[in-house]
Amino acid sequence: MHIFQSEILNIIILPILIFLSRIFDVTLGTLRIIFVSKGMRYIAPIIGFFEVLIWLIVISQIMKNIDQWWNYLAYAGGFATGNFVGMWIESRMAMGISLVRVITRTNAEGLIQTLRFAGYRVTNVTAMNNDGEVEVIFLPIRRKEISAVIDLVKEYNPKALYTVEEVQSLSEGALPHRRYSHLGVLDFSQRFFRRRKGK
């Protein structure tokens, strides 16, 4: 009975534990790199401590059972899955600031006023491209607001050219205040544009 339990531990339970632990420590590693790239240098060392601690525990178990090839598969599988999980968590957290640049040939006054009413710091300039005069709009936004802003741009002008860039740092006051829900304003604007199109 003892031998049977030992076999279950070595063949089933240990690889599962290695797989799950590797997912956890690689997820922490992915998040640590993302936090460093976003300038969050205080939380990154804490994450790194637990990341390495888990890794040492896992690798020590593999070295104790170095002749068991299924542990290697569990280790590699956990590494691959941990990268995916880490990126998925970061995308759900949607941390950081992005710069949206919109280029449109259509008169953009309505779009600009809507964004400014929502509290965004909008900068717009008139420029020239190969087809003539265009309006160029710049606005910094939080990453979690990208979808709402892009949807509004598409509702206003489906042919508008837009780009989204990650911003490393931003001066104070460049983002809208929290005193009202600017996302709610954008949602209302999208519904308004849909009704206008349906007429």
N, C-alpha and C positions, 0 to 999 in steps of 0.2 A: 504494500500500500504506500509506503514511504517513497519507494522508487517511482511508482506511478505518479504521485504528487510532484516529485522532483522533475519528471519528464514534462508534465503539464506546465510547470513553472518555467522551464527552460525553452520549451518549444512554442508555447502560446502566450503566457502572461508576460514574460520578459520582453519579447518582441513588441507586444502591444504597448507596454510601458515606454519602451525606447521610442517607438513611433510617436506616441502622444507627447512625450517630453521634448522630442526634437521639434515637433510642430510648435510647441510653446516657446522654446528658446529661439528658434529661427524667426518666429513672429515678433518676439521682442527685439531681435536684431534688426529686422526690417523697419520696425517703428523707430528704433534708436537712430538709424541712418536718416530717416525722414525728419525726425525731430532736430537732428544736427543741421540738416540742410535748410531748415526753417528758422534756425537761430535759437532754438530752445535748448540751450546748452546746460541747463541745470537739471532737467529731468533725464537727459540722455545718459549721464554717468550712473544714475540709479538703475535705469533699465539695463545698462551694460553689466552691472554687478550681478543681477539675477540671471541675465542671459548666460554669462560665463559659468556661474555656479551650476546651473542646470546642465550645461554642456559637459562640465567636468564629471558630474554624477553619471550622465549617460555614457560617456566615453570610458569611464572606469568599469562599468558593467560590461561593455563590449570587450574590453581587454581581459576581463576575467573569463569571458566565454568566447575567446577569439576563434575557436574552431567551429562555431555555429554560424553558418553562412546566412541564415535567415535574419539574424540580428543586423547584418550589413544592409539587407533589403529594407528592414524596418527603419534603419538610420537614414538611408537615402530617400526613402519614401516620405519620412517625416520632414526632411530638409526641403524637398520639393513642395510639399503641402504647406509647410510653414511660410514659404515665400508667398504663396497664393493667399493664405489667410491674412498675413500681414498687410499686403496691398489692399485686400478687400476691406479690412478694418479701417485703414487710412482713408480709403475712398468714402466710407460711411461717415467718418469723423469730419471729412471735408475741411481740414484746418488750412489756415493760410489765406493769403490775399492774392487776387488775380487782377490783371489789367485787361479790360475788354476794349478793343478798338473796332469801331464800326465805320465802314465806308459805304456811302449810299448816294446815288444820283437823285433820288427822290427828296423833295423838301422834308427835312428832318425836324422841323420845329415842334410838331406834335410829340414825337418821340423824346426829344430833348426836354420839353416841359414836363412830360410824364415822369421821366427819370429824376428831374430836379424836384418835382413835387414829392417824390418818394424819399427825398433826402440825399440822393447821390450827388457827389461833386463831379459834375459833367463839364468837360472842356470840349468845345467844338470849334473847328476851323474850316474855312473854305480852301479847297485845294484843286489841283488839276491832275487828271490821269489821261490815258490815251483816248478816252471817249469824250473828254470835256470836263466841265466843272463838277466837283463832288463835294459832299459834306463829310468831314472826318470827325468822329466822336470818340473821346477817351473817357473812361470812367473806371476807377478802382473799386472792386467789390470783394466781399467775402466769398470764398470758394463755394459755400453751400448755396449762394444766391445766383450762381452762374446760369443754371437751367431756367430760372424765372426771367432773368434779363435777356437771355438768348431767345426764349420763346416770344418775348415782347418784340424784339427786333424782327423776328420772322413774321409775326403778325402784322407789323407795320410795313415791312418790305421784304418779301421772301427772297428777293434777288440781292439783298444787301450783302456785302462782303464783311465778314467779321473774323477777328482773331482773338485768342485768349492766351495771355502770357502770365507765368508765375512771377510774383513780385517778392524780392528778398526782404526789403524793408520799405516802410512808408512813413511819411511825416505825419505828425499829430493833426487830427482834424480832417484827414483826407477821406475818411469813411463816414457814412451817415450815423447819426446818433440813434440810440435805442428808444427814444421817447415815443415813437409810433412804429407800427408794423409796415415797413416799406414793401415787404413781400406781399402783404395784403393789397397794397395799392397796385402793385404790378399785376396781381391776379385779376383784380377788377378791370384794369386796362386791357388785359388780354380778352376778357369776356366782352368788353365794349367794342374792341376791334372786330371780334367775330360777328357781333350783331350788325355792325356797319357793313361788313362784307356780305352778309346774308340779305341785305336790302336790295 
